[in-house]
Amino acid sequence: MNDFLSEKLSKSFYRWEFTVSETAARRSIANTPSLKEWDNLKALCDTCLEPARTALGALRINSGYRCSALNTAIGGAPNSQHIYGQAADVIPMHGTLVDLFEWLHSNVPFDQLIWEFGSWVHISHVKESEQRHQTLIAYKKNGRTLYMPITDEQVSSLGEARPVWHLESTVIGGNGEDNRTSDPNNTRKS
């Protein structure tokens, strides 16, 4: 690991945590952010991840920055915010995933917060734009990943034995349209 990657990106997070990837290593993909992408990752840390770490304890970055080649290799969305250094997939080292999701939802200015299969939390922050504050849940149906918007009430029920919502039901928005999408980034123009 070079000295640059050994540097801290913020008080608690090192640069290498956002670039390390088993897939990139196996496929010899250079997963190297540009200066702008590093700047975006720093904003994500300072605005969302550091406050969460202070409140909840250590966090593990499961996936941070992904260059286009790595994003394609893992089957990421073509316009994933990971490509721009605006997103991270996170797991709490203490407490529960529900605690992390609920805390982030209530306490930080996020662009997207996604409950990913009950295995990790995806959080994004856009430095130079208004945050959409889009809260979603990812699930598989017929081999496809689908994203469904969830309400504040549904976020509060994540830890309950019987949540107040069901993945198989159709989510109808105020416009009468089915709001489910296979692309969680469908409203952001890159």
C-alpha positions, 0 to 999 in steps of 0.5 A: 500500500502506498503512503497516500492510501495510508493517509486519513481521509477524515478523523476516523477513515483511511483512504484505503478503506474506500478503494480496497476491493477483492474483485479489483485485486483479482482482476488487476483493476486499478481502482484509483479515484481522481482528485474530484472523487477524493473530494467527494469521498471526503465530503461523504466522510465529514457529512455522514460517516464521521457523525455516525461513527461518533454516535454509534462506534466503528463502521466498516466500509464494505464498498466505497469508490468504484472505478467504471471497470470495477463497477461493471465487473461487480454488476453495479448500476451504470450510473452508480454514485460509487463511481463518483465517490459519492457513496459507501456501503457500510456495516456497523462494528457495534450495534445493529444494521437497523440502528445504523440505518435509523440513525443515518436517516434521522441525523445526516443530510444524505442523498440516498439511504438504501437498506441493502438486503438486510446485509449492509447500508448504502449511503450517498451524499452529493457535495455540490447539489441538493440532497434528494433524501431518498430512502429505499429498500433493495430486494431480489425478485426473479433474479433482479434487484429492485428498489422500493421507496420506504416511508419514515414510518417504514424506516421506524419499523425495520427492527420490528418482528412484523414491519408495517410493509411488505416487499411484494406489494405494489408501492403506489405514489401520489401520481398513481404510478408504481414507484419501484425501480431497478435503478435507484439512481433513476432521478439523478442526472449525471 
